[in-house]
């Protein structure tokens, strides 16, 4: 027995050392701890996930948490509060907290972080911010949209189109269950249709409101926007559209045709709603080959369920404008491509002051410091006092009697001063135009509803309505 004592003592000491090692490792190990290596070589480490309307997180080490009450304030990490834009009635949100190197992030590229559900389907993009305090690790936090299904989600960090540099998977808090469609079905305004039923017919689908009717010719989801934050029409409306890939926010395109007896009505806003109660709307539109096309950016319709569609149309007869509502300028020279015709004129109409700067041609820059170019002529002007109950409508008549309406039927404002760039599709062979600007009240409005089963992106050119060219 005495000979075995040294052996037992050695085993006991080894077990004690192993226990202490494991205990220290567990204490030193931060919560979660999943690393993400970025293309820059930096490593971000997931530290915490918080859910609620208010968020606070402190990046303390284990010994700071253990000895916090005994430490001076200079050695205690101050809590971080996310500074995302939030309204006064902000809804609860999910935030993932990461720490990185103890250096600022100045000059490094922004993080492109997309969110996927349990099936691997990317359904949203996370908004990210970062803060750095001297002598502490840099903190980056991301506001994460919740999935519609599943108990976990994955954050994918992109360093280029379609290239994932790293990913982390986190559980969805039990209290963060998505809102059901039944809870949002009553939130219907003039701009949003009701939640669709369990089934709907494919296109074409006809809708009517009184004497106004239209036909949905196409509703296609999952289109690639060309890898840009603002989809280019020639990409979105390509004859051979591409499906959205990893790290590419998908688009839905909608094509409609107005009935012959509904001409004179202008589509203003198109709204979509899915069976989960999510909504999306868009005022961007383009007329081509007798169809009116809308592009809606986002994930609505990605799960293949029916969509309800509401189209808002407006009409006002130009002949109903009173003389004092209209300002006309004749013999305006149409500028050559890449140039503009200075105007430098102003007038006050019904309390709204209009200052005309210039009529610019196509192939002029879309803005200061930009390298992309406008695809049609546009009018630059400043309006002051264009507020509630006042609208601005612009059109042009060229030297051959052809009329060109502005891309939008009417422009509104908030009552202050605002610079407008109003696109005018003036014919390329026009030499001079007469500009007409009207300040007037509202329009007659019609709301046309549809229920439709959307299609997914088609790459077969023979199945693209209207035969659009790229």
ZICORLIN-V375795 format. One record per backbone hydrogen bond with DSSP energy under -0.5 kcal/mol. NH is the residue of the N-H (numbers start at 1). CO is the residue of the C=O. If there is no record, write none. Layout:
# ZICORLIN-V375795
((NH:CO) (NH:CO))
This chain:
# ZICORLIN-V375795
((5:1) (5:2) (6:2) (8:4) (9:5) (10:6) (11:7) (12:8) (13:9) (14:10) (15:11) (16:12) (17:13) (18:14) (19:15) (20:16) (21:17) (22:18) (23:19) (24:20) (25:21) (26:22) (27:23) (28:24) (29:25) (33:31) (33:46) (36:44) (38:36) (38:42) (41:38) (44:36) (45:99) (46:34) (47:97) (48:97) (50:95) (52:93) (57:80) (60:58) (65:61) (66:62) (67:63) (68:64) (70:67) (71:67) (71:68) (75:72) (76:73) (77:75) (80:57) (90:87) (93:52) (94:144) (95:50) (96:142) (97:48) (98:140) (99:45) (100:138) (103:101) (108:105) (112:158) (113:111) (114:112) (114:156) (115:124) (116:154) (117:121) (120:117) (123:115) (124:115) (126:113) (127:143) (129:141) (131:139) (136:133) (138:101) (139:131) (140:98) (141:129) (142:96) (143:127) (144:94) (144:142) (153:170) (154:116) (155:168) (156:114) (156:154) (157:155) (157:166) (158:112) (158:156) (159:163) (160:163) (162:246) (163:160) (164:162) (165:157) (165:163) (166:157) (168:155) (170:153) (172:151) (173:171) (176:173) (177:174) (183:180) (184:180) (184:181) (185:181) (187:184) (188:186) (189:187) (192:189) (204:216) (205:216) (207:214) (209:212) (212:209) (214:207) (215:257) (216:205) (217:215) (217:255) (218:255) (220:253) (221:455) (223:251) (224:242) (232:225) (235:232) (236:232) (237:233) (238:235) (241:238) (241:239) (244:222) (248:245) (249:247) (251:223) (252:296) (253:220) (254:294) (255:218) (256:292) (257:215) (259:213) (262:259) (263:260) (265:262) (266:314) (267:265) (268:312) (269:312) (270:282) (271:310) (272:280) (273:308) (274:278) (275:306) (277:274) (280:272) (282:270) (286:293) (288:291) (291:288) (292:256) (293:286) (293:291) (294:254) (295:284) (296:252) (298:250) (302:299) (304:301) (307:452) (308:273) (309:450) (310:271) (311:448) (312:269) (312:310) (313:311) (313:446) (314:266) (315:444) (320:317) (321:318) (325:322) (326:322) (326:323) (327:437) (329:435) (332:433) (333:331) (334:431) (335:333) (338:362) (339:336) (341:359) (342:340) (343:357) (344:356) (344:357) (345:356) (347:354) (349:347) (349:352) (352:349) (353:351) (353:384) (354:347) (354:352) (355:382) (356:345) (356:354) (357:355) (357:380) (358:380) (359:341) (360:358) (360:378) (361:339) (363:374) (364:361) (366:372) (370:367) (374:364) (378:360) (379:422) (380:358) (380:378) (381:379) (381:420) (382:355) (383:418) (384:353) (385:416) (386:416) (387:385) (390:387) (391:440) (392:411) (393:438) (395:436) (396:404) (397:434) (398:402) (399:432) (401:398) (404:396) (406:394) (407:423) (411:392) (415:386) (418:383) (420:381) (422:379) (423:421) (424:377) (425:405) (426:424) (430:427) (433:332) (434:397) (435:329) (435:433) (436:395) (437:327) (438:393) (439:325) (440:391) (440:438) (444:315) (446:313) (448:311) (448:446) (449:447) (450:309) (452:307) (453:201) (454:452) (455:219) (457:221) (461:459) (463:460) (464:461) (465:463) (467:464) (468:465))
